[in-house]
């Protein structure tokens, strides 16, 4: 991030959380998005997460498995439908005016 932010044209950076580890305990997933928050705040990089709309903190194991089966192609990578979800999250964020002007 430091190197990208140092280039003269200042590219737009967004951190997109698109994966998680399964867990046997509610909320049935673990993610590094909270652990990475401090560095993103330090560099003023916004974070978008598929976890917020896809995996609410209070959900049943069955609902978690259903959401996972529609988002993932394998244990880590998004499926075609998962990529559509990620695209919709990013477009919504951009159209909602949350993106910083370039």
CORZI-V66152 format. One line per field, one symbol per residue. ss: DSSP state (h for helix, s for strand, l for the rest). Layout:
BEGIN
ss = ???
END
This chain:
BEGIN
ss = lhhhhhlllllllsssslllssllllllssllhhhhhhhhhhlllsssshhhhhllllllhhhhhhhhhhhslllllslhhhhhhhhhhhhhhhhlllllll
END
